[in-house]
Amino acid sequence: MKYIFNGLILTAIFSCLPVGMISAFAQNNNSYWQQEVDYKMNVQMDVKTFQYKGTQELKYTNNSPDTLNKVFYHLYFNAFQPGSEMDVRSQTIEDPDSRVMDRISKLSPSEIGYIKPTLFTQDGAAAKYIIKGTVMEVLLNKPILPGESTVFNMNWDAQVPLQIRRSGRNNADGVALTMTQWYPKLAEYDFEGWHADPYIAREFYGVWGDFDVTITIDEAYTIGGTGYLQNPASVGHGYTVPGQKPIHPVNGKYTWHFLAPDVHDFAWAADANYVHDTYPGPNGVTLHFFYKDDPKIAETWKNLQPKTAELMAFYNETVGQYPYEQYSVIQGGDGGMEYAMCTMITGDRNFGSLVGVTAHELAHSWFQFVLATNESKHEWMDEGFTSYISSEAMNYVMKENKPNPHVGSYRGYLLMANSGKEQPQITHADRYATNRGYNVNAYSKGAVFLAQLGYVVGPENLSKILKRYFSDFKFKHPTPNDFIRTAEKASGFELDWYLTDWTQTTNTIDYGIKAVEAEAVPAGRQGKTTKITLERIGLMPMPIDLYVTYEDGSQELFYIPLQMMWGEKPNPFAELKRTVLEDWAWANPTYTFEIKNGKKVKNMMIDATRRMADVNPDNNIWEAK
């Protein structure tokens, strides 16, 4: 199976003229290491009160070169209480999330969320801990030396909050339990230290490991989520192997047992009215679908199933092989949110919307749940790369046939860049002035980072970059530096300038056609020489594709490489004549060259494909009077 993506179509160019220890190198080029956790958890859920009790045994291995005297846990459900940081931030930011607003402040004691540890030990001895909001600090009885392991045991009581953001009970679609961020989760410690960020609104960062989870719940409930169900004959609900009879429930409850190897999170959802379907995915993967038994949505969810298989095949081909044996699409949550081996999505949608949200969340299985970036610091590597590849997938799978499937991402970025309110992409996800600023940087500008990189190095090189990035950094925590070094190795270009200006500054791209002069040629020759002067107005450098149409209808591409990138991309259109000119050094504000073929120029345009995010495209166009 072969896919063509990020393809460029030169059609009617001027019709739009109006406008664990791993032996590798990563993480700042130091010898790479990452921590390891193994969770064993047991949950007893009361579906009447939405309260549950949990026990957790956690083996933590310190693969770092540092001695650890403390550890941190995330207690995410504590965010859903009046006066929490999430509540206060939602009421003070100028553009609050419409799903949150002031809803947390209005929760009653029976509707709030909480996780309350009742016991904590290290290697069998009680250890002191301090809880502040959604973060718990544990002061260790004995330090964890480099290369050593320790075992933490915790018991906790919890209450599932009324569904507001991602997690919770009784969501808008009527799903009983969306159990995400539901357990005490050990914070990540990496080459930058602890990442014990409070849960204010954004996304997550976790430690790689294995999960062994048992959930006891009323017999009427079906569970879908992370991991492989170990006891299908014990629970039924669409899991039972043909010919097997389900074991009778104990005291009206079933216990579900899941194993999830090599993941950094565990999520599940449960409802008494779920339909559970399976569908064969590529390479032996089983696709599971859990949705409400509702005639209004049944046909749409059935039609989604083969499309999900097509989407997974597309990502396998264009990024790398999905490494697990199952994936579940689950009705739940408050929109769409990715988790290990599954997604939670609201399900009462039209078919296009349902496929679109599935395409995006499924793509996160590559960009976040295998390539596990720190979303608090590099959210654009997660959401942006996902937005890029899912737009490519939708264009292919849904046969949208868009010349540039990322037009919406470019539009969102350019509006922000021209607003004067843009913040650099290195801004911590919780510290954006507005939700819109975060969303544009994470999704739109993040997607443009890849689409525009294809303009810089060529679509064939971009394809090589994505595949090598996945191959080199799967099951790790790659950083922006890791990605750009991989891009340089795969393409042969120097690209530090691209990462620096695009992600660490708000410098903008603005090139223009400053002057076009037709000059007489020496005696004995016919026609004229055309002298063209281009100018760099913005601070961010870029190579230039200048498309020229002559009066006789022929076309020619003039390519001006950027000197600091030390490379030339292949001709993006093999059928179009391309002339490669001398490099443009960034410090020179103008660049002049001559067309000496004697033809009269009818019009010309910088970047007719609109893959370069030029903040003022009006000055990219020239037409003969």
Backbone torsions as a table, in degrees:
resi	resn	phi	psi	omega
1	MET	NA	130.8	-176.6
2	LYS	-128.5	136.1	179.4
3	TYR	-118.7	144.5	171.1
4	ILE	-110.7	117.4	-179.7
5	PHE	-134.4	163.4	-174.4
6	ASN	59.1	24.2	-179.3
7	GLY	-72.0	153.6	-179.3
8	LEU	-115.7	138.4	179.6
9	ILE	-122.2	119.6	-179.5
10	LEU	-95.3	84.2	-177.3
11	THR	-128.8	130.1	177.4
12	ALA	46.4	53.3	-176.0
13	ILE	-51.7	-43.7	-171.2
14	PHE	-95.8	7.4	177.0
15	SER	-71.8	-18.3	-177.4
16	CYS	-106.5	23.8	-174.8
17	LEU	-57.8	-32.9	-178.3
18	PRO	-58.8	-30.3	170.8
19	VAL	166.8	NA	NA
20	GLY	NA	-176.6	177.0
21	MET	-60.5	127.2	179.4
22	ILE	-132.7	131.9	-179.1
23	SER	-81.1	94.7	-179.8
24	ALA	-163.0	174.3	176.4
25	PHE	-121.0	130.4	-178.3
26	ALA	-163.4	-173.8	172.3
27	GLN	48.8	77.6	175.3
28	ASN	66.7	23.3	175.6
29	ASN	66.2	18.9	171.4
30	ASN	-91.1	161.0	177.2
31	SER	-58.3	130.0	-168.4
32	TYR	-81.5	140.9	171.8
33	TRP	-146.4	157.8	172.1
34	GLN	-150.7	150.2	-178.3
35	GLN	-72.7	167.9	-177.5
36	GLU	-139.8	138.8	176.4
37	VAL	-130.8	149.5	170.8
38	ASP	-130.8	116.1	-177.9
39	TYR	-100.3	137.0	163.4
40	LYS	-123.3	118.4	-175.6
41	MET	-132.1	144.5	175.5
42	ASN	-128.8	131.1	-176.0
43	VAL	-125.2	133.2	174.5
44	GLN	-114.3	108.2	-173.2
45	MET	-101.0	132.1	172.7
46	ASP	-104.0	106.8	-174.1
47	VAL	-76.8	-10.2	178.2
48	LYS	-83.2	-40.5	-178.7
49	THR	-98.5	-10.7	-174.4
50	PHE	59.8	30.3	174.1
51	GLN	-110.6	153.7	179.5
52	TYR	-149.9	156.3	175.6
53	LYS	-113.6	141.5	-178.8
54	GLY	-133.6	149.4	170.0
55	THR	-124.6	146.1	-176.7
56	GLN	-141.3	128.6	168.4
57	GLU	-113.8	123.7	-173.9
58	LEU	-127.7	118.5	173.8
59	LYS	-94.4	121.4	-175.8
60	TYR	-115.2	123.9	179.6
61	THR	-109.8	124.8	-178.2
62	ASN	-91.4	95.9	178.4
63	ASN	-88.5	3.3	-178.3
64	SER	-80.5	166.7	174.2
65	PRO	-83.4	6.3	-173.7
66	ASP	-106.8	152.1	170.8
67	THR	-88.4	128.4	-176.9
68	LEU	-102.7	125.4	178.6
69	ASN	-103.3	-7.0	179.1
70	LYS	-153.8	163.0	172.2
71	VAL	-136.6	164.3	179.2
72	PHE	-126.6	146.9	174.3
73	TYR	-121.7	149.8	169.9
74	HIS	-94.7	132.6	174.2
75	LEU	-119.5	75.1	-166.6
76	TYR	-61.1	-36.5	-176.3
77	PHE	-62.3	-20.2	178.7
78	ASN	-66.5	-12.0	177.5
79	ALA	-69.4	-22.3	-174.4
80	PHE	-95.1	59.5	177.7
81	GLN	-139.1	141.6	176.8
82	PRO	-54.4	134.1	179.5
83	GLY	88.1	-1.7	177.6
84	SER	-68.6	166.3	177.7
85	GLU	-61.7	-36.9	177.4
86	MET	-63.7	-42.0	179.2
87	ASP	-63.2	-49.8	-177.1
88	VAL	-64.1	-44.5	-179.4
89	ARG	-61.7	-40.6	179.9
90	SER	-63.8	-30.9	-178.0
91	GLN	-89.6	-8.7	-177.9
92	THR	-114.1	-18.8	177.7
93	ILE	-72.1	148.0	-172.3
94	GLU	-72.3	-22.3	180.0
95	ASP	-131.5	74.5	-176.3
96	PRO	-63.1	151.9	174.6
97	ASP	-62.0	127.5	-176.3
98	SER	-63.7	-20.5	178.7
99	ARG	-78.0	-20.0	-175.0
100	VAL	-106.4	-61.6	-179.9
101	MET	47.4	-124.7	179.1
102	ASP	-107.4	20.3	-174.2
103	ARG	-64.6	-36.0	-179.1
104	ILE	-64.1	-37.8	-178.1
105	SER	-63.9	-19.2	-175.9
106	LYS	-100.3	2.9	-179.2
107	LEU	-69.9	135.8	176.1
108	SER	-83.7	168.0	179.0
109	PRO	-55.5	-31.2	-179.8
110	SER	-83.2	-7.5	-177.9
111	GLU	-108.4	-14.2	-177.6
112	ILE	-70.9	168.7	172.1
113	GLY	-109.2	151.3	173.6
114	TYR	-161.1	154.8	167.5
115	ILE	-129.0	116.5	-176.2
116	LYS	-118.8	102.8	175.8
117	PRO	-62.1	137.1	177.7
118	THR	-114.6	-12.5	178.7
119	LEU	-155.6	136.3	173.3
120	PHE	-144.6	128.4	177.4
121	THR	-133.5	152.5	170.3
122	GLN	-116.6	117.7	-178.0
123	ASP	50.4	40.3	174.4
124	GLY	89.7	-9.8	-178.9
125	ALA	-107.9	137.8	-179.2
126	ALA	-59.8	140.0	179.1
127	ALA	-124.6	149.4	-178.9
128	LYS	-80.6	139.1	177.0
129	TYR	-138.9	154.9	-179.2
130	ILE	-129.4	131.1	180.0
131	ILE	-111.4	127.2	173.6
132	LYS	-129.3	102.2	-179.9
133	GLY	65.5	-117.4	-176.3
134	THR	-98.5	11.4	-177.0
135	VAL	-127.0	136.7	176.2
136	MET	-118.6	127.0	176.0
137	GLU	-100.8	130.4	177.8
138	VAL	-111.4	124.8	176.3
139	LEU	-92.0	112.7	-169.5
140	LEU	-72.0	143.9	174.5
141	ASN	-67.9	-37.0	177.2
142	LYS	-139.4	139.2	-178.9
143	PRO	-62.4	153.6	174.4
144	ILE	-100.2	111.6	-177.5
145	LEU	-77.7	159.8	176.9
146	PRO	-54.6	130.8	179.1
147	GLY	84.8	-5.2	-178.3
148	GLU	-95.7	161.2	176.9
149	SER	-121.4	156.9	175.1
150	THR	-143.5	161.8	-179.4
151	VAL	-119.2	124.2	175.0
152	PHE	-104.7	136.4	172.0
153	ASN	-120.1	136.4	-179.6
154	MET	-140.4	138.6	166.3
155	ASN	-112.3	144.7	179.2
156	TRP	-149.4	152.8	170.5
157	ASP	-106.4	146.5	-177.0
158	ALA	-149.5	159.6	174.4
159	GLN	-133.3	132.6	179.9
160	VAL	-79.4	124.9	-178.4
161	PRO	-73.4	159.6	167.7
162	LEU	-56.3	134.4	-174.0
163	GLN	-63.0	120.5	177.1
164	ILE	-126.4	-56.3	-177.6
165	ARG	-134.8	112.2	177.2
166	ARG	67.6	-67.2	-174.6
167	SER	-90.2	168.2	166.4
168	GLY	128.7	-178.4	-176.2
169	ARG	-108.2	152.2	172.9
170	ASN	53.6	64.0	-179.3
171	ASN	-73.6	-178.7	-174.3
172	ALA	-62.2	-25.7	178.2
173	ASP	-87.5	-0.8	179.4
174	GLY	86.1	13.1	177.4
175	VAL	-74.8	131.7	-171.6
176	ALA	-67.3	-50.0	-171.6
177	LEU	-135.8	118.1	168.8
178	THR	-109.9	99.9	-170.0
179	MET	-100.3	82.2	176.8
180	THR	-123.0	144.6	-173.1
181	GLN	54.3	42.5	-168.2
182	TRP	-100.9	-10.5	-174.2
183	TYR	-123.0	158.1	173.8
184	PRO	-62.6	116.3	-171.4
185	LYS	-113.4	123.5	-179.7
186	LEU	-64.0	133.0	178.8
187	ALA	-72.2	156.6	179.3
188	GLU	-84.1	141.2	172.3
189	TYR	-121.8	121.0	-179.5
190	ASP	-134.0	-160.7	-175.2
191	PHE	-63.7	-14.2	176.8
192	GLU	-98.0	-2.1	-179.0
193	GLY	104.0	-157.8	-179.0
194	TRP	-75.3	144.5	175.5
195	HIS	-120.7	71.8	-177.1
196	ALA	-100.2	56.2	-177.4
197	ASP	-70.8	136.5	172.9
198	PRO	-64.6	153.0	178.3
199	TYR	-87.5	104.6	-177.3
200	ILE	-108.6	-39.9	179.4
201	ALA	-170.9	-27.2	-165.3
202	ARG	-88.9	-150.5	-170.3
203	GLU	-107.9	-152.1	-155.8
204	PHE	-136.8	169.3	179.5
205	TYR	-151.7	125.9	-173.6
206	GLY	-137.6	170.1	-176.4
207	VAL	-92.8	135.1	178.1
208	TRP	-69.3	140.7	177.1
209	GLY	178.4	-167.3	179.7
210	ASP	-112.3	143.2	-179.0
211	PHE	-120.8	134.0	175.2
212	ASP	-125.9	107.4	-168.7
213	VAL	-128.3	130.1	171.8
214	THR	-118.3	137.4	-177.0
215	ILE	-129.6	121.2	177.6
216	THR	-104.2	124.4	-172.2
217	ILE	-151.2	160.9	-178.7
218	ASP	-52.2	144.1	-172.0
219	GLU	-61.2	-24.1	-177.5
220	ALA	-74.5	-14.7	-172.4
221	TYR	-88.5	138.1	172.7
222	THR	-104.1	138.1	-179.1
223	ILE	-114.5	137.8	170.0
224	GLY	-135.1	148.5	179.2
225	GLY	170.0	-148.0	-178.5
226	THR	-71.6	147.2	167.7
227	GLY	91.5	-179.0	-177.6
228	TYR	-109.5	124.2	178.9
229	LEU	-69.0	126.1	-175.3
230	GLN	-91.5	-18.7	-174.6
231	ASN	-131.7	60.4	-177.1
232	PRO	-60.0	-34.0	-179.5
233	ALA	-68.0	-17.1	-177.5
234	SER	-86.9	-13.0	-172.0
235	VAL	-126.9	-22.2	-179.3
236	GLY	68.3	-134.2	174.4
237	HIS	55.6	44.8	176.3
238	GLY	85.7	-6.6	178.4
239	TYR	-93.4	-21.5	-170.1
240	THR	-59.4	134.0	175.6
241	VAL	-71.0	135.3	-179.8
242	PRO	-52.7	136.1	180.0
243	GLY	93.9	-16.4	179.1
244	GLN	-93.3	145.5	175.4
245	LYS	-103.1	131.0	179.7
246	PRO	-60.5	143.8	173.9
247	ILE	-72.7	142.2	-179.0
248	HIS	-67.6	145.3	179.6
249	PRO	-65.6	155.8	176.6
250	VAL	-102.6	119.2	-178.0
251	ASN	53.8	37.4	176.7
252	GLY	76.1	15.6	-178.1
253	LYS	-134.0	151.0	170.9
254	TYR	-108.7	151.3	172.5
255	THR	-111.7	120.1	-178.6
256	TRP	-98.4	134.3	-176.2
257	HIS	-121.6	119.3	-178.1
258	PHE	-120.8	141.6	169.1
259	LEU	-118.1	134.7	179.7
260	ALA	-134.4	103.3	179.2
261	PRO	-87.4	146.6	172.0
262	ASP	54.9	56.6	175.1
263	VAL	-132.7	168.9	177.5
264	HIS	-125.3	21.4	173.7
265	ASP	-166.8	164.7	176.9
266	PHE	-143.5	125.9	-178.6
267	ALA	-134.0	155.2	176.9
268	TRP	-155.4	161.3	175.1
269	ALA	-137.3	154.3	-177.9
270	ALA	-146.2	142.7	177.7
271	ASP	-156.1	150.6	179.4
272	ALA	-83.1	-3.9	-174.7
273	ASN	-128.5	30.8	178.5
274	TYR	-80.8	138.1	160.9
275	VAL	-90.8	138.0	179.2
276	HIS	-121.7	112.3	175.7
277	ASP	-112.7	154.6	170.1
278	THR	-123.8	153.9	-178.8
279	TYR	-147.2	138.7	-178.9
280	PRO	-71.4	125.9	175.6
281	GLY	-99.3	178.5	-179.0
282	PRO	-68.2	151.4	175.0
283	ASN	57.3	33.9	175.1
284	GLY	81.3	5.1	178.1
285	VAL	-72.4	135.9	174.0
286	THR	-95.5	124.3	176.3
287	LEU	-94.8	128.6	177.8
288	HIS	-110.0	143.5	178.1
289	PHE	-131.6	125.5	179.2
290	PHE	-121.8	119.0	-178.3
291	TYR	-149.8	158.6	-176.2
292	LYS	-64.7	143.9	178.2
293	ASP	-75.9	80.5	-173.8
294	ASP	-134.3	118.2	-177.9
295	PRO	-57.2	-24.8	-177.9
296	LYS	-67.6	-27.1	-175.2
297	ILE	-115.2	-6.6	-171.9
298	ALA	-59.1	-48.2	-177.0
299	GLU	-64.1	-40.8	179.9
300	THR	-62.8	-42.0	-180.0
301	TRP	-70.5	-31.5	174.0
302	LYS	-66.0	-43.2	-178.7
303	ASN	-69.0	-24.5	178.5
304	LEU	-65.8	-28.9	-168.4
305	GLN	-63.5	-50.3	177.1
306	PRO	-66.0	-30.5	178.0
307	LYS	-66.9	-36.5	177.4
308	THR	-62.7	-40.4	176.9
309	ALA	-63.4	-40.5	177.7
310	GLU	-64.1	-41.4	179.1
311	LEU	-62.4	-44.4	179.3
312	MET	-62.4	-40.0	177.9
313	ALA	-62.6	-39.1	178.3
314	PHE	-62.1	-47.1	-179.7
315	TYR	-66.5	-37.6	176.1
316	ASN	-57.8	-41.6	-176.2
317	GLU	-76.3	-38.2	-172.4
318	THR	-93.6	-18.7	179.7
319	VAL	-121.2	-59.6	-178.5
320	GLY	169.5	168.2	-174.2
321	GLN	-70.8	131.4	171.6
322	TYR	-60.0	126.0	-167.5
323	PRO	-91.5	-2.7	-176.7
324	TYR	-106.4	174.5	-176.0
325	GLU	-99.2	-7.1	179.6
326	GLN	-147.6	157.4	171.7
327	TYR	-148.1	138.2	-176.0
328	SER	-121.4	131.9	172.0
329	VAL	-104.0	118.1	-167.6
330	ILE	-125.4	129.2	173.9
331	GLN	-72.7	123.1	-178.0
332	GLY	171.3	-175.3	174.5
333	GLY	70.9	-152.1	-172.7
334	ASP	-132.0	18.8	-179.7
335	GLY	165.0	-90.4	174.7
336	GLY	-157.4	129.9	-179.4
337	MET	-151.4	133.4	-175.4
338	GLU	-86.6	147.3	173.1
339	TYR	-146.1	173.4	-178.2
340	ALA	-62.6	122.3	178.0
341	MET	63.1	13.2	-177.9
342	CYS	-162.7	168.7	170.7
343	THR	-138.2	152.4	172.7
344	MET	-110.1	121.8	-179.9
345	ILE	-136.0	146.2	170.3
346	THR	-71.4	140.7	-165.4
347	GLY	-110.1	-9.6	-178.2
348	ASP	-87.1	75.9	-174.7
349	ARG	-133.8	163.8	169.6
350	ASN	-73.8	169.5	-172.2
351	PHE	-63.5	-44.5	-179.9
352	GLY	-60.5	-41.9	179.0
353	SER	-66.5	-40.4	-178.9
354	LEU	-65.8	-42.0	177.4
355	VAL	-67.2	-40.3	-178.1
356	GLY	-62.5	-45.8	-179.8
357	VAL	-69.8	-34.8	176.5
358	THR	-66.1	-41.2	178.4
359	ALA	-57.8	-44.2	-178.5
360	HIS	-67.8	-49.8	-175.3
361	GLU	-68.9	-37.2	176.7
362	LEU	-62.8	-38.6	179.6
363	ALA	-61.8	-26.4	176.2
364	HIS	-63.5	-18.5	176.8
365	SER	-65.7	-21.1	173.0
366	TRP	-94.1	-54.7	-178.0
367	PHE	-95.3	77.7	169.3
368	GLN	147.1	-45.5	-176.9
369	PHE	-95.3	0.7	165.0
370	VAL	-124.9	-41.9	171.8
371	LEU	-99.0	90.2	-164.5
372	ALA	-92.8	77.5	177.3
373	THR	-71.2	161.3	173.8
374	ASN	-79.1	104.0	-174.1
375	GLU	-69.2	-22.1	178.4
376	SER	-70.8	-30.4	-176.3
377	LYS	-106.4	-27.3	-175.9
378	HIS	-133.1	51.0	-175.8
379	GLU	-59.5	-27.4	-178.6
380	TRP	-68.3	-26.2	176.9
381	MET	-72.4	-23.3	178.3
382	ASP	-90.7	-67.3	-176.1
383	GLU	-68.2	-38.7	-177.7
384	GLY	-69.0	-47.0	179.6
385	PHE	-65.5	-37.6	176.3
386	THR	-63.2	-44.0	178.8
387	SER	-61.7	-40.2	179.9
388	TYR	-61.9	-54.8	-172.8
389	ILE	-72.4	-30.4	178.5
390	SER	-72.4	-31.9	173.7
391	SER	-66.6	-39.5	175.3
392	GLU	-62.9	-41.9	-179.0
393	ALA	-65.3	-45.2	178.4
394	MET	-61.3	-39.0	179.6
395	ASN	-61.2	-35.9	-179.1
396	TYR	-84.1	-53.7	-172.8
397	VAL	-68.1	-38.6	-178.8
398	MET	-93.2	4.9	177.0
399	LYS	53.2	46.7	179.9
400	GLU	-75.0	-27.1	175.3
401	ASN	56.1	40.5	177.4
402	LYS	-84.3	130.8	175.9
403	PRO	-58.0	-37.0	176.2
404	ASN	-134.8	99.8	-177.7
405	PRO	-71.6	-0.2	-176.0
406	HIS	-107.7	18.3	-178.3
407	VAL	-56.7	-41.2	179.9
408	GLY	-63.1	-38.8	178.0
409	SER	-65.6	-43.4	176.7
410	TYR	-60.5	-43.7	-178.5
411	ARG	-61.3	-45.2	-179.8
412	GLY	-62.2	-44.3	178.9
413	TYR	-63.9	-46.6	-174.8
414	LEU	-65.0	-35.6	176.6
415	LEU	-62.1	-42.4	179.7
416	MET	-70.1	-43.4	-178.5
417	ALA	-61.0	-33.4	-179.6
418	ASN	-89.7	-0.9	-177.0
419	SER	-85.8	-17.6	-175.1
420	GLY	80.6	4.8	-176.9
421	LYS	-113.9	8.3	-177.8
422	GLU	-68.9	141.6	172.0
423	GLN	-114.1	154.0	-179.3
424	PRO	-63.3	153.1	179.3
425	GLN	-68.2	-14.2	176.9
426	ILE	-79.7	-0.9	175.7
427	THR	-61.8	134.4	176.2
428	HIS	-59.9	139.4	-173.6
429	ALA	-55.7	-30.2	-179.2
430	ASP	-84.7	-9.1	-171.9
431	ARG	-108.7	19.2	173.6
432	TYR	-73.7	146.6	179.5
433	ALA	-67.1	-30.4	-178.2
434	THR	-138.3	156.2	172.6
435	ASN	-64.3	-35.9	179.2
436	ARG	-62.9	-41.3	178.6
437	GLY	-60.2	-43.0	176.2
438	TYR	-61.8	-49.6	-175.8
439	ASN	-61.0	-42.0	-179.7
440	VAL	-65.4	-45.6	-179.8
441	ASN	-65.8	-41.6	-176.6
442	ALA	-71.1	-49.5	-173.0
443	TYR	-91.8	-62.4	-172.5
444	SER	-69.7	-56.9	-177.6
445	LYS	-66.8	-32.0	176.4
446	GLY	-65.3	-40.1	177.2
447	ALA	-68.6	-39.7	179.6
448	VAL	-64.9	-32.1	176.8
449	PHE	-51.1	-46.5	-179.7
450	LEU	-76.7	-45.7	-178.8
451	ALA	-59.8	-42.2	-179.7
452	GLN	-72.2	-31.7	173.9
453	LEU	-60.9	-35.2	174.5
454	GLY	-62.8	-35.4	174.4
455	TYR	-65.1	-40.5	-176.3
456	VAL	-69.7	-48.1	-172.5
457	VAL	-105.8	-10.0	-177.2
458	GLY	97.8	146.1	-176.0
459	PRO	-62.4	-34.0	179.3
460	GLU	-65.0	-41.9	178.3
461	ASN	-67.4	-37.1	177.9
462	LEU	-61.8	-40.5	177.6
463	SER	-60.4	-43.0	177.7
464	LYS	-63.5	-40.0	-178.6
465	ILE	-61.3	-47.7	-177.2
466	LEU	-62.5	-42.2	-178.9
467	LYS	-68.0	-40.3	179.8
468	ARG	-70.6	-37.6	177.7
469	TYR	-57.7	-46.4	179.5
470	PHE	-64.0	-45.0	-178.3
471	SER	-62.7	-41.2	-175.9
472	ASP	-76.9	-30.3	-168.4
473	PHE	-124.4	12.3	175.7
474	LYS	-63.8	142.0	-177.6
475	PHE	63.2	29.7	175.9
476	LYS	-131.7	-172.8	179.0
477	HIS	-119.0	76.8	-176.8
478	PRO	-70.4	150.4	179.2
479	THR	-111.5	171.1	175.9
480	PRO	-56.1	-39.0	179.5
481	ASN	-62.5	-39.4	177.7
482	ASP	-61.0	-43.7	-178.6
483	PHE	-63.6	-46.4	-173.9
484	ILE	-70.9	-31.8	175.2
485	ARG	-65.7	-40.6	176.4
486	THR	-62.7	-41.7	178.7
487	ALA	-60.8	-39.3	178.9
488	GLU	-66.3	-42.4	180.0
489	LYS	-64.6	-41.0	-176.2
490	ALA	-75.2	-30.2	-174.1
491	SER	-102.3	-25.8	-174.2
492	GLY	85.0	1.5	179.7
493	PHE	-92.0	155.6	166.5
494	GLU	-90.5	125.0	-169.3
495	LEU	-131.4	10.3	178.8
496	ASP	-58.4	-37.2	179.1
497	TRP	-59.1	-36.5	-177.2
498	TYR	-69.0	-47.9	178.1
499	LEU	-61.5	-43.4	-175.5
500	THR	-63.2	-55.8	-174.5
501	ASP	-68.7	-38.5	-174.2
502	TRP	-74.4	-38.6	-171.6
503	THR	-104.3	-24.5	-173.7
504	GLN	-106.3	-3.7	178.4
505	THR	-136.0	175.5	169.8
506	THR	-111.2	24.4	173.7
507	ASN	-57.4	142.3	-178.2
508	THR	-114.0	161.1	177.2
509	ILE	-97.3	125.3	174.7
510	ASP	-151.9	104.5	173.4
511	TYR	-114.0	152.7	-179.0
512	GLY	-145.9	160.6	172.5
513	ILE	-90.7	106.8	-172.9
514	LYS	-81.6	-42.5	-176.8
515	ALA	-154.6	145.0	173.7
516	VAL	-133.2	120.5	-176.5
517	GLU	-127.8	128.6	174.9
518	ALA	-93.8	125.4	-176.6
519	GLU	-118.7	148.8	177.7
520	ALA	-66.4	147.5	179.6
521	VAL	-100.5	161.6	180.0
522	PRO	-57.6	156.2	180.0
523	ALA	-56.5	145.0	179.5
524	GLY	95.1	-9.4	177.9
525	ARG	-117.2	148.6	178.0
526	GLN	-99.5	162.2	177.8
527	GLY	80.9	-167.6	-176.0
528	LYS	-132.9	161.4	170.6
529	THR	-99.6	134.6	179.5
530	THR	-106.5	122.3	179.7
531	LYS	-100.5	123.4	-174.8
532	ILE	-118.5	131.7	175.2
533	THR	-119.1	122.0	175.9
534	LEU	-104.0	157.3	178.7
535	GLU	-134.3	145.9	172.4
536	ARG	-100.1	117.8	-177.8
537	ILE	-103.0	-42.1	177.4
538	GLY	-78.8	168.2	-177.3
539	LEU	-85.1	-22.2	-177.0
540	MET	-83.1	128.5	-179.6
541	PRO	-79.3	153.8	174.3
542	MET	-154.4	153.1	166.2
543	PRO	-71.9	160.8	-174.5
544	ILE	-123.8	130.9	166.4
545	ASP	-105.2	118.2	177.8
546	LEU	-113.4	115.2	-178.9
547	TYR	-95.2	127.4	-177.1
548	VAL	-120.9	132.3	173.2
549	THR	-113.4	130.4	-179.8
550	TYR	-95.7	165.3	-177.8
551	GLU	-63.7	-26.0	178.9
552	ASP	-79.6	3.7	177.3
553	GLY	91.7	-10.0	178.5
554	SER	-75.2	159.7	-178.6
555	GLN	-129.2	154.3	177.8
556	GLU	-148.3	143.6	178.1
557	LEU	-108.1	126.5	174.1
558	PHE	-106.9	123.1	-174.5
559	TYR	-110.7	125.0	179.1
560	ILE	-115.6	100.4	179.0
561	PRO	-65.0	151.4	173.3
562	LEU	-82.9	127.4	-173.3
563	GLN	-57.4	-41.7	-173.3
564	MET	-73.3	-7.9	179.7
565	MET	-93.0	-11.0	172.0
566	TRP	50.7	51.0	178.0
567	GLY	-173.8	163.5	176.9
568	GLU	-129.4	127.0	179.6
569	LYS	-76.2	154.6	174.8
570	PRO	-63.4	156.5	176.6
571	ASN	-61.1	118.9	-178.1
572	PRO	-68.2	-15.9	179.4
573	PHE	-131.5	99.1	-175.1
574	ALA	-61.7	-27.4	-177.8
575	GLU	-81.6	-5.4	-177.0
576	LEU	-107.4	129.3	177.7
577	LYS	-61.5	133.1	178.0
578	ARG	-126.5	132.7	174.9
579	THR	-109.2	122.4	179.3
580	VAL	-92.0	120.8	-178.9
581	LEU	-96.1	177.9	178.0
582	GLU	-66.9	153.9	179.4
583	ASP	-59.5	153.5	174.1
584	TRP	-106.2	117.3	174.9
585	ALA	-78.8	132.2	-171.5
586	TRP	-57.0	-38.0	-174.8
587	ALA	-64.7	-21.2	178.8
588	ASN	-79.4	118.5	-177.2
589	PRO	-73.0	-19.0	179.7
590	THR	-129.9	162.9	179.6
591	TYR	-145.4	125.9	-177.8
592	THR	-122.0	137.2	174.1
593	PHE	-147.5	169.3	-177.6
594	GLU	-122.8	142.5	170.5
595	ILE	-101.3	116.0	-171.3
596	LYS	-112.4	20.7	-177.6
597	ASN	-83.7	-1.6	177.9
598	GLY	82.3	-6.3	-179.5
599	LYS	-79.8	150.0	177.6
600	LYS	-88.8	128.5	-178.2
601	VAL	-79.5	129.7	177.5
602	LYS	-90.5	-46.8	178.3
603	ASN	-160.1	165.4	177.6
604	MET	-152.5	158.3	-176.5
605	MET	-152.2	133.0	171.6
606	ILE	-77.3	125.6	175.9
607	ASP	53.5	70.2	179.1
608	ALA	-64.6	-18.7	180.0
609	THR	-81.3	-9.9	-179.3
610	ARG	57.9	37.8	175.4
611	ARG	-94.7	-12.7	175.2
612	MET	-94.4	126.1	-172.4
613	ALA	-81.6	65.5	-179.9
614	ASP	-75.3	124.9	-173.9
615	VAL	-74.6	-12.0	178.6
616	ASN	-137.5	79.9	-176.4
617	PRO	-68.6	-14.4	-176.9
618	ASP	-60.4	-36.0	-177.7
619	ASN	-88.2	12.2	177.1
620	ASN	-90.6	-0.7	-170.3
621	ILE	-122.6	139.1	173.6
622	TRP	-138.8	137.0	176.5
623	GLU	-131.6	140.8	177.9
624	ALA	-65.8	140.3	179.2
625	LYS	-78.2	NA	NA
